[in-house]
Amino acid sequence: MARLRLFAAAREAAGTARDEVPGDTVAEVLDAARLRYGPRFAEVLDNCRVWRNGEPAEGVESVGPTDEVAILPPVSGGA
């Protein structure tokens, strides 16, 4: 299990900002989140950055119950 934090469009697609998701690696956590939240979330996730404990993450990195995996969609702003 890892703590999952979702921001912006990922939060909207999942319907929650935080969850605990099973998986021993970042990739397994993301796969479990795709299954849990469905195709709309999976589509958003394709364009997101993933961070583990405040650092950019790769799928092979291990996670445990105290680790946080954050999903950060691209953000656009205006002037």
KOLKE-879719 format. One line per field, with one value per atom (N, C-alpha, C, O): residue in three letters; z, x, y; residue number from 1. Coordinates in steps of 0.1 Angstrom, whole numbers, always signed. Example, Ala and Ser with C-alpha at 12.3 -4.5 7.8 and 13.67 -1.06 7.14 Angstrom:
<pts>
aa ALA/ALA/ALA/ALA/SER/SER/SER/SER
w +78/+78/+78/+85/+71/+71/+79/+80
u +132/+123/+132/+142/+128/+137/+129/+134
v -57/-45/-33/-33/-22/-11/+0/+11
i 1/1/1/1/2/2/2/2
</pts>
This chain:
<pts>
aa MET/MET/MET/MET/ALA/ALA/ALA/ALA/ARG/ARG/ARG/ARG/LEU/LEU/LEU/LEU/ARG/ARG/ARG/ARG/LEU/LEU/LEU/LEU/PHE/PHE/PHE/PHE/ALA/ALA/ALA/ALA/ALA/ALA/ALA/ALA/ALA/ALA/ALA/ALA/ARG/ARG/ARG/ARG/GLU/GLU/GLU/GLU/ALA/ALA/ALA/ALA/ALA/ALA/ALA/ALA/GLY/GLY/GLY/GLY/THR/THR/THR/THR/ALA/ALA/ALA/ALA/ARG/ARG/ARG/ARG/ASP/ASP/ASP/ASP/GLU/GLU/GLU/GLU/VAL/VAL/VAL/VAL/PRO/PRO/PRO/PRO/GLY/GLY/GLY/GLY/ASP/ASP/ASP/ASP/THR/THR/THR/THR/VAL/VAL/VAL/VAL/ALA/ALA/ALA/ALA/GLU/GLU/GLU/GLU/VAL/VAL/VAL/VAL/LEU/LEU/LEU/LEU/ASP/ASP/ASP/ASP/ALA/ALA/ALA/ALA/ALA/ALA/ALA/ALA/ARG/ARG/ARG/ARG/LEU/LEU/LEU/LEU/ARG/ARG/ARG/ARG/TYR/TYR/TYR/TYR/GLY/GLY/GLY/GLY/PRO/PRO/PRO/PRO/ARG/ARG/ARG/ARG/PHE/PHE/PHE/PHE/ALA/ALA/ALA/ALA/GLU/GLU/GLU/GLU/VAL/VAL/VAL/VAL/LEU/LEU/LEU/LEU/ASP/ASP/ASP/ASP/ASN/ASN/ASN/ASN/CYS/CYS/CYS/CYS/ARG/ARG/ARG/ARG/VAL/VAL/VAL/VAL/TRP/TRP/TRP/TRP/ARG/ARG/ARG/ARG/ASN/ASN/ASN/ASN/GLY/GLY/GLY/GLY/GLU/GLU/GLU/GLU/PRO/PRO/PRO/PRO/ALA/ALA/ALA/ALA/GLU/GLU/GLU/GLU/GLY/GLY/GLY/GLY/VAL/VAL/VAL/VAL/GLU/GLU/GLU/GLU/SER/SER/SER/SER/VAL/VAL/VAL/VAL/GLY/GLY/GLY/GLY/PRO/PRO/PRO/PRO/THR/THR/THR/THR/ASP/ASP/ASP/ASP/GLU/GLU/GLU/GLU/VAL/VAL/VAL/VAL/ALA/ALA/ALA/ALA/ILE/ILE/ILE/ILE/LEU/LEU/LEU/LEU/PRO/PRO/PRO/PRO/PRO/PRO/PRO/PRO/VAL/VAL/VAL/VAL/SER/SER/SER/SER/GLY/GLY/GLY/GLY/GLY/GLY/GLY/GLY/ALA/ALA/ALA/ALA
w +0/+0/+0/+6/-7/-7/-6/-9/+0/+0/-13/-18/-19/-32/-31/-24/-37/-37/-51/-60/-53/-67/-67/-58/-78/-80/-92/-102/-92/-104/-112/-106/-125/-133/-128/-130/-122/-117/-105/-104/-97/-85/-90/-85/-100/-105/-112/-110/-119/-126/-116/-118/-105/-95/-85/-79/-83/-73/-59/-50/-58/-45/-46/-57/-35/-35/-29/-31/-21/-13/-13/-12/-13/-11/-8/-8/-4/-2/-12/-14/-20/-31/-30/-26/-33/-32/-43/-54/-40/-49/-43/-32/-48/-43/-50/-45/-62/-70/-74/-73/-79/-84/-95/-96/-104/-115/-111/-116/-100/-95/-89/-90/-82/-76/-87/-86/-98/-108/-115/-119/-117/-124/-115/-120/-102/-93/-93/-92/-94/-95/-108/-108/-119/-131/-130/-135/-124/-122/-113/-116/-102/-92/-98/-95/-105/-109/-124/-127/-132/-145/-156/-155/-168/-180/-181/-187/-175/-175/-168/-172/-156/-148/-156/-156/-162/-170/-181/-184/-187/-198/-193/-199/-181/-175/-171/-173/-165/-160/-171/-168/-183/-194/-196/-202/-192/-193/-181/-180/-170/-157/-154/-159/-145/-138/-126/-119/-122/-110/-101/-106/-89/-79/-67/-63/-62/-50/-39/-40/-28/-17/-21/-16/-30/-34/-44/-47/-51/-61/-73/-72/-85/-97/-96/-91/-101/-98/-111/-122/-111/-122/-117/-105/-127/-123/-115/-108/-116/-109/-95/-88/-90/-77/-67/-69/-56/-46/-38/-36/-32/-23/-12/-13/+0/+12/+18/+12/+30/+36/+40/+42/+41/+45/+33/+34/+21/+9/+3/+4/-3/-9/-24/-29/-32/-47/-51/-48/-58/-61/-77/-84/-81/-95/-98/-93/-107/-110/-125/-133/-129/-143/-147/-138/-160/-165/-161/-161/-158/-154/-164/-167/-169/-177/-170/-162/-173/-166/-177/-188/-173/-181/-175/-162/-182/-177/-177/-173
u +8/+0/+9/+20/+4/+10/+0/-12/+3/-6/-6/+5/-17/-19/-24/-35/-18/-23/-26/-18/-38/-42/-45/-51/-41/-42/-50/-49/-56/-63/-72/-81/-69/-77/-77/-87/-66/-65/-75/-81/-75/-84/-99/-107/-102/-116/-120/-131/-111/-114/-116/-124/-108/-109/-120/-125/-124/-134/-129/-137/-116/-110/-96/-90/-91/-78/-67/-55/-72/-63/-69/-81/-60/-64/-52/-41/-55/-44/-46/-57/-36/-37/-26/-15/-30/-20/-10/-12/+2/+12/+26/+28/+35/+49/+58/+69/+54/+62/+53/+41/+59/+51/+42/+30/+47/+39/+27/+16/+29/+18/+7/-5/+12/+2/-6/-18/+1/-6/-16/-27/-12/-21/-33/-44/-31/-43/-52/-64/-46/-54/-62/-74/-56/-63/-75/-86/-74/-85/-95/-107/-91/-100/-109/-121/-102/-109/-114/-122/-110/-116/-110/-99/-116/-110/-107/-97/-116/-114/-101/-93/-99/-87/-75/-65/-76/-65/-60/-49/-70/-67/-60/-50/-64/-57/-43/-34/-42/-29/-18/-7/-23/-13/-5/+6/-10/-3/+2/+6/+2/+7/+21/+27/+26/+39/+36/+26/+45/+44/+56/+67/+53/+63/+62/+51/+73/+73/+81/+93/+74/+80/+87/+98/+80/+85/+96/+102/+99/+109/+103/+94/+107/+102/+104/+114/+94/+94/+94/+89/+101/+100/+92/+90/+86/+77/+83/+76/+96/+103/+106/+110/+104/+107/+98/+86/+103/+95/+87/+92/+76/+68/+64/+62/+62/+57/+46/+42/+41/+30/+32/+23/+45/+48/+51/+54/+51/+55/+43/+31/+45/+34/+37/+48/+27/+28/+19/+7/+24/+16/+14/+24/+2/-1/-4/-13/+5/+4/+1/+10/-11/-14/-7/-3/-5/+0/-10/-22/-4/-13/-10/+2/-20/-19/-24/-34/-19/-24/-25/-20/-30/-31/-27/-26/-25/-21/-33/-32
v -12/+0/+12/+13/+22/+35/+46/+43/+57/+68/+75/+79/+77/+83/+97/+99/+107/+121/+125/+123/+130/+134/+149/+154/+155/+169/+173/+165/+184/+190/+180/+174/+178/+169/+155/+148/+150/+137/+135/+125/+145/+145/+145/+137/+153/+154/+140/+136/+134/+122/+110/+101/+110/+100/+102/+93/+115/+118/+119/+119/+120/+120/+127/+126/+133/+139/+129/+131/+120/+111/+97/+95/+87/+73/+65/+69/+53/+43/+32/+27/+29/+20/+9/+12/-3/-14/-14/-9/-19/-20/-20/-13/-27/-28/-18/-16/-13/-4/+8/+7/+18/+29/+25/+29/+17/+12/+4/+5/-5/-13/-4/-6/+7/+16/+23/+25/+27/+34/+25/+29/+12/+2/+0/-1/-1/-3/+9/+8/+21/+33/+34/+38/+30/+29/+20/+24/+9/-1/+5/+3/+11/+16/+28/+29/+37/+50/+50/+59/+40/+38/+46/+52/+45/+50/+65/+69/+72/+87/+91/+99/+84/+86/+82/+89/+70/+64/+74/+76/+80/+90/+102/+107/+107/+118/+114/+122/+103/+98/+97/+99/+95/+94/+107/+106/+118/+131/+137/+148/+129/+134/+131/+122/+139/+136/+128/+130/+119/+111/+114/+113/+116/+119/+109/+105/+105/+96/+104/+107/+106/+113/+126/+130/+134/+147/+147/+158/+136/+134/+128/+119/+132/+125/+110/+105/+102/+88/+80/+84/+69/+59/+47/+45/+40/+29/+18/+11/+15/+4/+7/-2/+19/+23/+16/+16/+11/+4/+14/+26/+10/+19/+10/-2/+17/+11/+19/+29/+15/+22/+36/+44/+40/+54/+63/+75/+57/+64/+71/+66/+83/+90/+91/+95/+87/+88/+99/+98/+109/+121/+121/+119/+124/+125/+139/+145/+145/+159/+161/+160/+165/+168/+181/+189/+183/+196/+207/+205/+218/+230/+241/+244/+247/+259/+271/+270/+282/+294/+305/+304/+316/+327/+340/+340/+350/+363/+372/+384
i 1/1/1/1/2/2/2/2/3/3/3/3/4/4/4/4/5/5/5/5/6/6/6/6/7/7/7/7/8/8/8/8/9/9/9/9/10/10/10/10/11/11/11/11/12/12/12/12/13/13/13/13/14/14/14/14/15/15/15/15/16/16/16/16/17/17/17/17/18/18/18/18/19/19/19/19/20/20/20/20/21/21/21/21/22/22/22/22/23/23/23/23/24/24/24/24/25/25/25/25/26/26/26/26/27/27/27/27/28/28/28/28/29/29/29/29/30/30/30/30/31/31/31/31/32/32/32/32/33/33/33/33/34/34/34/34/35/35/35/35/36/36/36/36/37/37/37/37/38/38/38/38/39/39/39/39/40/40/40/40/41/41/41/41/42/42/42/42/43/43/43/43/44/44/44/44/45/45/45/45/46/46/46/46/47/47/47/47/48/48/48/48/49/49/49/49/50/50/50/50/51/51/51/51/52/52/52/52/53/53/53/53/54/54/54/54/55/55/55/55/56/56/56/56/57/57/57/57/58/58/58/58/59/59/59/59/60/60/60/60/61/61/61/61/62/62/62/62/63/63/63/63/64/64/64/64/65/65/65/65/66/66/66/66/67/67/67/67/68/68/68/68/69/69/69/69/70/70/70/70/71/71/71/71/72/72/72/72/73/73/73/73/74/74/74/74/75/75/75/75/76/76/76/76/77/77/77/77/78/78/78/78/79/79/79/79
</pts>
